[in-house]
Amino acid sequence: MQIVAISGSLRAASSNTAALRAAARLAPDGVEVTFYDGLASLPFFNPDLDGDDVPAPVGAMRALIGRADGILMSGPEYARGVAGVLKNALDWLVGSHEFPNKPVALINTSPRATHALAALTLTLETMSARIAKEACVTLPLLGITRDEFAIAADPALAEPLRAAMMNFIAFIEAARADEAGA
């Protein structure tokens, strides 16, 4: 199973990125988590550039998303909203055929960051994502500097993250079965 992880933060020591990397460490055998690290290289969304010949970074992102069985996202809340770089990436996916019906799970790294999470969920639902609500988790990382290793080693953080990953895998498998039966 192939999952693509997307962090909506460009910070080097991002808690969102650390949480995604910890989730990858906690994923069971047979699950490969690939990190999309091209947010900073995406051009600003421009409908004039969206068509058969998109900019190379956009084409690469769309191809990666198209190959994925599911998408795992985490992003910060900036000014009560979704980080601009993450929203820009989603804007490039709106008109693509790779994203609709893609299973998505969200990791929130701050119990106070509810506005961005709600806005991101609404955007993803509008884009026809299949949000795995049982696989969405909030980790209390606000004000705590922990890398992926510390998160994966802390049972209070690792257990809910591991459970979210197992729920996401089950959701993806059920979605596959639904598609096969359709």
C-alpha positions in Angstrom: 0.0 0.0 0.0 1.3 3.4 -1.0 0.5 6.5 1.2 1.7 10.0 0.3 2.4 12.3 3.3 2.1 16.0 2.7 3.2 18.5 5.4 1.7 22.0 5.0 4.7 23.5 6.8 7.9 24.6 5.2 9.7 25.0 8.6 12.7 22.8 9.1 11.7 21.8 12.6 8.0 21.5 11.9 5.8 19.6 14.3 3.5 18.7 11.4 6.4 17.1 9.4 7.6 15.4 12.6 4.2 13.9 13.2 3.9 12.6 9.6 7.4 11.1 9.9 6.4 9.4 13.2 3.3 8.1 11.5 5.4 6.6 8.8 7.6 4.9 11.4 4.6 3.5 13.1 3.0 2.2 9.9 2.8 -1.6 9.7 4.8 -3.7 7.2 3.5 -3.5 3.7 2.7 0.2 4.0 5.1 2.6 2.3 4.9 6.3 3.1 6.4 8.6 0.6 6.9 12.3 1.5 5.9 14.9 -0.9 8.4 17.7 -0.4 7.7 19.9 -3.4 5.3 22.5 -1.8 7.9 25.3 -2.0 8.6 24.6 -5.7 5.0 24.8 -6.9 4.1 28.0 -8.7 1.2 30.0 -7.5 -2.0 28.5 -8.9 -3.0 30.2 -12.1 -6.0 28.7 -14.1 -4.2 29.9 -17.3 -1.5 27.4 -16.6 -3.8 24.5 -15.7 -4.5 22.3 -18.7 -2.7 19.6 -20.7 0.8 21.2 -20.3 1.0 22.1 -16.6 4.3 23.3 -15.0 6.7 20.4 -14.3 6.4 20.6 -10.5 2.6 20.4 -10.8 2.8 17.4 -13.1 5.1 15.6 -10.7 2.8 16.2 -7.8 -0.2 15.1 -9.7 1.6 11.9 -10.8 2.6 11.1 -7.2 -1.0 11.7 -6.0 -2.3 9.5 -8.8 -0.2 6.6 -7.7 -1.1 6.9 -4.1 -3.6 4.7 -2.3 -4.2 7.4 0.2 -3.0 10.8 1.4 -1.9 11.7 4.9 -1.8 15.5 5.6 -0.8 17.7 8.4 -0.5 21.5 8.4 -0.3 24.4 10.7 -2.9 27.0 11.4 -1.9 30.5 10.3 -4.2 33.4 11.1 -7.1 30.9 11.8 -6.7 29.4 8.3 -4.9 26.8 6.2 -1.3 27.5 5.4 -1.0 29.2 2.0 1.5 26.6 0.5 -0.9 23.7 1.3 -3.9 25.5 -0.1 -1.9 26.3 -3.2 -1.1 22.6 -3.7 -4.8 21.7 -3.3 -5.8 24.4 -5.8 -3.5 22.7 -8.3 -5.3 19.4 -7.6 -8.9 20.7 -8.0 -9.0 20.4 -11.7 -7.0 17.2 -11.9 -8.3 13.7 -12.3 -5.9 12.2 -9.8 -7.5 13.5 -6.6 -11.3 12.9 -6.6 -12.3 10.0 -4.3 -8.8 9.7 -2.9 -8.8 8.5 0.8 -7.4 11.2 3.1 -6.5 11.3 6.8 -5.5 14.4 8.7 -3.1 14.8 11.6 -3.6 18.0 13.7 -0.7 18.9 15.9 -2.4 21.4 18.1 -5.7 21.0 20.0 -6.2 24.8 19.6 -5.8 24.7 15.8 -9.5 24.0 15.0 -10.1 26.7 12.4 -7.6 25.4 9.9 -8.6 21.8 10.4 -12.2 22.7 9.7 -11.3 24.8 6.7 -9.0 22.1 5.3 -11.7 19.4 5.8 -14.3 21.6 4.0 -11.8 22.2 1.1 -11.0 18.5 0.8 -14.7 17.5 0.9 -15.4 20.0 -1.8 -12.6 18.4 -3.8 -14.4 15.0 -3.4 -11.8 13.5 -1.1 -12.9 10.5 1.0 -12.0 11.7 4.5 -11.3 8.8 6.9 -12.7 10.5 10.0 -11.7 7.5 12.2 -8.1 8.0 11.0 -7.9 11.7 11.8 -6.1 12.5 15.0 -5.1 15.5 17.1 -1.8 15.3 18.9 -0.9 17.7 21.7 2.3 19.0 20.3 1.7 22.7 20.7 4.7 24.3 22.5 6.6 21.0 22.5 9.6 20.5 20.3 9.7 16.8 19.5 11.2 15.1 16.4 9.8 12.0 14.8 11.8 9.7 17.0 10.6 11.3 20.2 7.0 11.2 19.0 7.2 7.6 18.0 8.8 6.7 21.3 6.2 8.4 23.5 3.3 6.0 24.1 0.9 8.9 24.8 1.6 10.2 21.2 2.5 7.0 19.4 -0.5 4.9 20.4 -3.2 7.3 19.0 -1.0 7.8 15.9 -0.6 4.1 15.4 -4.3 3.6 15.8 -5.0 6.4 13.3 -2.7 4.7 10.8 -4.4 1.3 11.3 -7.8 2.9 10.9 -6.6 4.7 7.7 -5.3 1.4 6.2 -8.7 -0.3 7.0 -10.4 2.7 5.4 -8.3 2.4 2.2 -8.9 -1.3 2.0 -12.7 -0.8 2.4 -12.6 1.9 -0.3 -10.7 -0.5 -2.6 -13.3 -3.2 -2.0 -16.2 -0.8 -2.7 -14.5 0.2 -6.0 -14.0 -3.4 -6.9 -17.6 -4.3 -6.2 -19.0 -1.3 -8.2 
